[in-house]
Amino acid sequence: MRRSYLICMKKKITVGILFGGKSAEHEVSLRSAKNVADALDRSKFDVVMIGIDKTGRWLLNDSSHYLLNSENPKLIKLNKSGSAHVALVPESSGSLALFDGGATKRKVDVVFPILHGTFGEDGTVQGLLKLANIPFVGAGVLGSAVGMDKDVMKRLLRDAGIPIPKFLVVRAGESVSFAKVKKKLGLPVFVKPANLGSSVGIIKVKKQSEFAPAVAHAFRFDRKVLIEEAIVGREIECAVLGNEQPVASIPGEIIVHDEFYSYEAKYISETGATVAVPAQLDKKTVKRVQELAVRTFQVLECEGLGRVDCFLKKNGQVIVNEINTIPGFTSISMYPKAWEASGVSYTELITRLLELAIDRFAKEQKLLTNYV
């Protein structure tokens, strides 16, 4: 039976939802944060909304008006009006400090970071939360960092014997010829920033004239660019939940109607893609996807949650594309939908994630930090 780590708490737990961020995925984060806040079990939790603007400032705003145009994904914005500029400092244990050095009365017991992309999903915020000595949802510093860097991620998966697409990496100041790419990877290929998600900066290259502009575009977002073979197959995604003993959800499928699963298809277009949960798969394939999802989660040292994205080829082979350590929580996102299809409601899912964060923190507090 699943143990509840909240049962001994005599008062409500205050959850700090950290969202927005200095990232190209800022707007996606705003939508995810709203859904998490709306789904939170208010009989167990109070919520503090901490929005990070595009310059990196942390803003404490009233939970009733922290967003503008919240129903329009093209116009959604962080509401900066009337907000206080705050910070978390080392060993603060969740007490928020005013940026000018003053104190606030606001304190959070656990943080739910809904920060997609750089400066949020890459281990930077996770390190800060560890220094602040506060529980937080999701992977730690290592799992977040390797989950974000598609180059390092794929090398670790490859070394663990997990099937992945063929790829090349080019760093700032280096060059790679189209002939070499075509010979090793074939055509078409995907050119993408190594450290971004939500399909930001990705271009599908079919011919030589498209290659150099695609690489230049990807370098606008990162100093390392991944060039990857295009896998022909169904796009299958599987949600993972847990710490030491993670479990996988029923897989879902992304049925793409556009050229590929781009940012527009994911978050803007109403016709770009369809999310089908559960995916229409035989039992053997479901088991294989779930096993690979959990194995990927463990190899990459992840905790709490993750969404593993795969390709299913016509011959039945499952290829792991990547993991998302802070998957989307928008109204059309696969992670909550997959768990709902597996019998876990949105509200229960959020509760479980917070329990996992608190449980991990309690265990880490028992570790020795000095040796005399």
N, C-alpha and C positions, 0 to 999 in steps of 0.2 A: 504494500500500500504506500502511496506517495505521502511523504511526510510534509506537513505544513510548517514552514519556518516563521509564520506570522502568528501562530496560535497562542504563543506566550506573550505577545505584545498587548499591553493593556490600553494603549492609546493608538490613534491613527498614525500611520507612517507617512511622513512628508516626502513626496517624490519630486525631485527636481528634474524637469524635462529640459534637456539641453538641446537646442535646435538652431537651424539656420546655418551659420558658418561661413568662413572665408573660403568658399569652394564654388566651382562651377555647378555643383549640385545643390546649391542653396535653396532654390525654390521647391525642389523635391522634398527636402528636409522640412520645410514649412508645412507642407501638406501631410507628411507622415506624422509630425508632431501633433497636429490637430486631431488626427484620428486616434493616436495613443491617448491623448488627454481626454477625448470624448469617451473612450472605452474603459477608462480607469474605474475600478470599483470604488466608489466614493464612500462606501461603508467601511472600507479598510484604509483608504489613502486620501490624503490631501495633496494638492498639486501646486508647485511653484514653477512658473514658466520662465525660463532663462533663454532669451533669444540672442544669438550672436549675429551681428550685422556683417556686411561684406568687407568691412575694414578690420574685423576681428574683435570689436568691442562687445562685451557681455552686458546685456540690458535686462533689467528686472522690470517686468510689466505686469499689470493687472491681468489675471487669467481670463477676464471677460472680453478684453479687446487687445490681444497681443498680435493680431493679424489684421491686415487690410485686404479686401477683395478675396476672402478665404475660399469662396466657391468658384473662383475663376483661375485655373492653372496658369493662364497667360499673364494675369495681372496681380497674382498674389504677392504680398509684400509683408515684411516685418514692420509692425507699428512702433515707431521710435518715440512717438509723442508721449510725454509724461513718464518716460521710463528712467530708471536710475542706473548709472554706470557702476557695475559691481565686479567683484573678482573673488576667486577662491585662492587662498594662500596655503602654503605647506602646513600640515598638522592642524588645519582649521576644523577638521572633523565635520565639515558641512556648513559651517557658519559663513555666510556671505558678508563680504566687506565692501564698503563703498570705495570706489576707486580713488577718491580724494583722501583716503586714510581714515574716514569715519567708520562707524559700525552700523549695521542694520539689525533688525530684530528677526530677520529671516534666517532659518536654518533648515537644511534638508538632511534627511536620514539616508537617502539613497539617490543616486543619479541615474536617469535613463537617457543616455546620449543617443539622440536621433540625428546624427551628423553624418551625412553621406559624403564621401570623397576626402580630399586632403584636409588637414588640420581638424580631423574629427574621426575618421575611420581608419587612420593610418598609425595609430599608437600615440600620437602627440597628446591628445586630450586624456587618453587612458593613463599616460604617465603622470599628468597633472593631477588626476583624480587619486592616483595612488599616493602621491606626495601629500595631498590634502587629507589622506587617511579616511576615505569615504567609500562605501560600497558602490559599485556601478554595474549596470547591465552589459553583458557581452564580453567579447574576447579581451584579454589583457594586452599589454604592450607588444609582446612578441607575435601573438596570433593576429592582432590587428595589422601590424607592420607587414608581415609576410602575406597576409590575405589581401592587402592593398596593392602590393607590388607584383604585378602579373608575371614579371620575369622571374623573380625569386620564387613565387608561388609555383610556377610551372616546373622549375628545376627541382624543387622539393618533391612535387608529385611524381615527376619522371623518375627520380631516384628511388621513390617508394614503389615503383612498378605500377602506378596508376596511369591508365591510358589518357593521353592528352594530344591536342593538335600539334603538328610541327610548327616551329617558330624561329625567328631570328630577332636579335636585339641590336639596335643602333643607339649610341649615346651622343650627346651634344659634342660637336667637334669631329665626329666620325662620319663616314659615308659608306653607303652600301649600293652596289650597282643593281639595276633592275634585272640584268641578266643573271646575277647570282641568286636573287630572290626567286625569279621564275624557275631556275634550274632546281633549287632546293624545295620550294614550296608549291610550284605550279601556279596556275591562275584560275579564278581570282584569288586575291589575298585581302586581308583586313589590316589596315594600318591604324594603330591606336596608341594613345599615351599609356605608359606602363602603370601610372598611378592615378587613374580616374575610373569612375564607374558611370552607370546610367547611360552608357554609349556616347558620352561626351567626347568630342574630338575624333570619333571613328569615321573612317572613310573606306568604302569597299572599292578596291582597285582592280579593274579588268584589263587595262592596257597600259603601255609604257607612258603615254602622255599624261596619265592620271597619277603616276607614282610619285614624282618629286613634289608636286603640290600637296599630296596627301601627307607625305612625311613632314613637310614644312608646317602644315596645319597642326599635326599632332605635337610638334615641338613648341607650339604656342602654349600648350598646357603642361608640358613636362620636359625634363632634360634627358629622358630615356623613352624610346619609342619601341613598341612591339610590332613586328610584322608576322602575321599568322596565316596559315593555310585556311581556306574556306572549307568547312566540313559540310557536306550535303547530308542533311538528316533532320529529323524532328527535334525541336527544342524542348527538352524535358527539364523541369526544375523540381528540386526536393528540399523541403525544409528540415532543419536539424535543431533539436532542443536538448539541452542538458549540459552538465559539467563533466564529471568523471565517467558517467555512463549515458552518453548521448543516444537519442532515439530519432528515427527518421519518420517523416509524415508520409501520407499517400502522395505520390508524385503528381504534379500538374503539367500541363503542356501550354506553351506559347505558340499560337497559330498566327504566324506573321503574314499580313496581307501586303505590306510594303516591301521594298527592296531587301531590307533586313530590319532587325529589331532595334531601330534607332531611338534617339531621345524623343523625337516627335511621336513615333509609334508607341512608345512606352507611356508618355505622360500628357501629350497634347491631343493627338489625333483620335477621334472617336471610331475610326475605321482602320487604323494602322495594324491592330493586332487583337486577337481574342485570347482570353485566359480561360482554359478549359481544365476544370478540376472536378473529379479526378481525370488524369490522362487515360485514354483508352489503350491499356497495355495488358498483356497476358501476365499471369502471376509470376512466371520466371523472370520476366523483364523488370517487373516492379521490385522484386527481391534484389535483383542485380543493381538497380538504380539506388535503392535504399542502402545496400551494403557499401557501394562506392561513395555515397554521400557521407555516411558516418565515418568511413575510412579517411576520406579527404579532410573532414572536420578534425579528426584526431591527428593526422599527419601534420597539419598546419597549426597545431597547438591552439585550437579555438575552444571557446567556452561560451555557455549561455545560449547563443543562437547563431545560425548561419543558414544561408540558402545556397545550395550547390547546383550549378547550372551545367547541364549535360547535353550532348547530341546523341540521338539514337539513329544509327545508320541502317540502311535497308537490310544489311546482312545480320542485324541484331546486335552489333557491337555498340557498347556505350562508351562515349568519349567524354571525359570531364573537361569542361571549358574553364570554369573558375568558381570561386566561393565569394559570397558577399557576407562580410561579418556584421554589417548593419544593413540588412535588406530593407527595402521600402515597406512602409506601412500605410500607403495611400489606399484609397477605396478600391483600387484595381490591382493591388500588389499581391504577388503570389504567396509570400510567406504566411500572412494571416489566413488567406483563403485555403491554403493547403492544410493548415492545422484545423480550420473549421470543418473541412471535409473529413478530417481524421477524428472528429468528435470533440475538439477543443475549441470552445467559443473564443471570440476576440478578447472579451474581458478576462476569461480564465487564463488565456495565453499571456496577457500582460502581467497578471498576478504571478504566474509561474516564473516568468522571467525575473521579476523582482525578488521572488523567493530564492532563486538560484544565485542572484547577486549577493543577497544578504548571507546566504549559507557559505558561499566561497569566502567572503570577507571574514566571517567568524572563524573559519578554519585557518586563514592566513594570519589572523591575529595571534594564534597560538604558536606560530613559528618563532624561533629565536632570532633576534637581530643583533645579538652581541655574543662574544665568546671570551670568557675570562679564565 
